[in-house]
Amino acid sequence: MKRICIIGAPLDMGSDRRGVDMGPSALRVANLNKKLAALGFEVEDRGNVLVEQAESAPPGPADAKYLPQIADTCERLGRMVENAMDDGKIPLVLGGDHSIAVGTLSGIARHFQKTGRKAGIIWVDAHTDMNTPHTSPSGNIHGMPLACLMGMGPVELVNLFGFAPKVDAKNVVLVGIRDVDRQEGKLVRDSGATCFTMREIDERGMRAVMSAALEIANRGTDGFHLSLDLDAVDPNYAPGVGTPVSGGMTYREAHLAMEMAADDGRMIAMEVVEVNPVIDEVNRTANLAVELILSAMGKKIIQ
């Protein structure tokens, strides 16, 4: 029996728009734990990582707001993820904003570092999240985590646990991109990562894009981490997200991407981020997030 370890990361200091700190609760209210158990998983919920409140401290530098608090949260989260993997469990991290990915991937990398192995990453998102303090127009760290994981950005995040990068750029794949800041685009082009925009999905179809993404993320690795930002899905289906952008994946495209990740059989961890109940419609986005998690964990139309 496969074992899943759920970890909540109710962090919303990486963004100007508040509310995604309630994402983990919204996903649990949508019966995530019970539905995973019904799929045949042994589910352990280790609660939420400790997160400071934004109101309890000044935002700090304008080009990397709340950096010390976010770094502390990511370090605590990384240790929880590492411990879950050491126990032979699949970490399922519930965000929070996307800055928590620095903690999730750092924990995965630290676990694999013990045996000289490594992981790839499939980053499903409307945004590339590859800004640095020098390029970010907002200073919001939820727009920087992938850059940090690849070795670019604030040293407090880049060198978490004392090593960098956390993932090799040749095993980084972005899927569903449609909103990139002007200066950020150059970082994406020069990074060595593979980026599939919505145009590629329109032209080639989700099946071809995900097949390529899985091949790249798994090439020379021991599996991949799936980082799902719900803003990858069009706001018509997922209205309650941190940074909604029109023109995203359809309901079925999102499910197909998750189903193909499950069929591949090499997913080692997953996180779901940017669910914002404050601007949602009767928990509609959280319910969709739970459906997509179930598809990624192997639920089929005919079981």
N, C-alpha and C positions, 0 to 999 in steps of 0.2 A: 504494500500500500504506500503510495506517495504521501509525503507529509509536507504541509504548508505551514509557514509561520507568518502570521499577520502582524505587521508593525505599523502603528499610526505615527504620522509625522505632521502634526497640525501647525505648520509654520506658514505665516503669511507676510513676513517682513521683507520678502524678496520682491514685492510688488507694491505699487501705489494703491491698487484696489484691494480693499480688505474683504475677508469672508471665506477665503479658501482654507483657513484654519479649521473650519467646520466640515471640510470635506470628509475626513475619516469617519466622523459621526454619521454623516449622510449615507455613506457607503454601508456602514454597519446597520443603520436603520433600514436600508434596502435588503436586509437579510443575506448579506454576503457570506457570513460564516456558515449559516445553515445550508445555503445553496451549494457551497463548496463541499460540505460534508455529504450532501445528497449525491454529488458526483463520485463519491467514493474516496475522498481525501481524508486523511487525519489532519484536523485543523487545530492549531494552537494560536491563540491570540495573546500576544505579549503586551497588549495595551499600547500606550502612546509614549514616544520619546519625550523627555522633558524639553519644553520650549519656553523661552522667556516671552513676556508680553511686550509688544512694541511700545506701549505707553510707559513701561518701566525704565526706559533708557533713551537717550538721544539717538537720532538716526546716524550720527557720525559723518564720515566723508560723503560729500555730495555725489562723487563718482562711483561709490560702492556702499550704498546705504545699509546700515545695520550689519556691517561686515563681521565684527567680533561675535555678535549674537548668532548669526547664521553659521559661522565657522564652528562655534561651540555645539550648536545643534547637530551639524553634520558629523562632527566627531563622535558625539553620543550615538547618533543613528548608525554610523559606520560600524561601531563596536557591536551594536545589536544585530546588524546584518551579518557581520563576520561570525558571531556566536551562533546564529541560526544555521548558517552554512556548515560550521564546524559540527553541528548536531545532525547534519544530514538532511536538513529541511530546505524547502524552496522559500526564500523570503518574498513576501508580497507586501510592499510598502505602499501605504495610503497617504497621499499628500492632501493638503499642503500645496505650496507653490513649487515650481520646478527646480528651485535652488536646492531642494533636498536630494536631487540626483547626485550631487557631489558626495553626500554621505553614503548613499546606497552603493554607488560604484566604488567608492574608496573601501568600503567594507568587503565587497566582492573581490577587489584586487588584493586586499590584504590577506584574505582567505587563500586565494590562489598562489600568492607569492610564496607561501610556505612550501609549496611543492613544485615551484618553477613553472606553473601553468598560467594561462591568461584567458580572458573573456573578450568577446566582441559585444557590440551594442547596436540595437536597432532603436532609433529615436523617432517615434511617431508624433508629429507635432506640426502646427502651422508655422512655427518659428524655428530658426536654426539654433537659437540660444548660444551663439558663439561670439557675443560681444565681449569686450574687455572694458575696464574703467576708462581707457583712452578713446574707445569708439562709441560707448553707450550714450544715447541721447538722454536717457533718464536716470542712469546710475542705479537702476533696479537689478539686483543680482539674479533674479529669476530669468533674466536674459543673458546670463553668463555661464551657466553650469557646464555646458558641453565644452566650451573653450577651456575652462578650468581643468576638466578631466583629461584634456589633451595637452595640458602643460602651459596654457596661456591664461594670465589673469592675476588676481591678488594672491600673493604668496601664501596667505593663511589658508586658502582653499586649494591652490595648486599643490602645495606640499603637505597636505593633510596626511598624517601618519608617517611623514618623513621621506616620501618618495614621489616621483612624478616621471612621466605621465601615468595615469591610472588605466589608460586604454590606448592601444596603438591605432593611429589614425587610419591605417589601411583596413581595420576591422570595424570602423565606425560608419554606419549607414543612417541617413536621414530620409524619412518617408512622409510625404504630404505637405512639404514646405510651400508656403504661399505668401509670407510676409517677412521680408528681410530688410533690416536697416541698411542705408546706403554704404556706410563704412564697413559694416559687418560683412557685406558681400565679398569683399576682398579677402577677409580672413577665411571665409568658407572656401573660396576658390584655392587659396594657398595652403589650406590645412592638410590636404591629402585624404580627407574624408569623402565619401560618396554621397551625393545629394540627389534624391528623386523628388522633384517638385510636383505640384498638382498637374502641371502640363504633361509630365511623363506618365502620370496615372491616366490622364485623359487620352493620351495618344496610344500608350502601350497596354493599358488595363492594369488593374490591381494585381492580377495573377502573375503577370510577367515581372512587375516591379518587385513584388514580395519574393518571388523566386530568386531574383538577382540579389536582393537585400540579404536573404538568408545565406546564400552562397558566400557573399562577402564577409558577413559577420562571423561565419563559422570557419572561414579559411585559416587553418593553423591555430585555431583556438579550441578550448574545451567547452564551448557552448556560448550562448549569447544572453545578455540581459535585455529585456524589453521595457523601454521607457515610454509610457503612453500618456500624452497630454491630451485631455478631452477636447481641447480647442482644435485638434486635428480634424474633428468631425464638424460638418457644417452646422452653424447655429440653429438651423431649422430643426435639427435632431438633438443638439446639445446646447441649449440656450444658457445654461448656468455654468459658465466657465470664466476663468480669470481674465482672458484677453480674447474675446470672440472676433473671428475674421470670416467674412463671407467667402463662399466658394470652396468649402472643404469637402471631405469625404462624405459620401452618402452612408446611410445606415448599413446597407449591404456591403459596400466597399470596406467599411471599418470591420464588420464581422468577418469578411473573407480574409483580411489581413491577420486577424487574431486566430482564425481557424487554421490558416497556413502555418502560423508560428507553432501552434499546437501539434499539427501533423509532422512538423520537422523533428520534434522530439528532443531538441537540444537546448531548450530554454532553461536557464539555471536560476533566474530571478525575474521579478516583474515589479514595476511601480506604476501607479495611476495617480496623476496629479491634476491640479487646477480645477477641481470641481468646486463651484461656488454656490452654496445653497441660498445665499442672500439674493441672488438675481435669477434663481432657477424657478421653474414652474412645478409646484407640488412634487419636488424631488425627482423630476423627470430625468435630469442629466445623471444623477447618482444611480438611478435604476438602469439607465443605458450603460454606465460604467460597469456595473455589476454584470450585466449581460455580456459585455465585451471581455471581462475577466474570465467568465465561465467559458467563453469560446476559446480564449487563449489557454485555458487549462484543460481543454479537451472535450467540452460539450459539443455534441453533434445534433443536427436536425433529427436524425434517426439514430438513437443510441444502440 
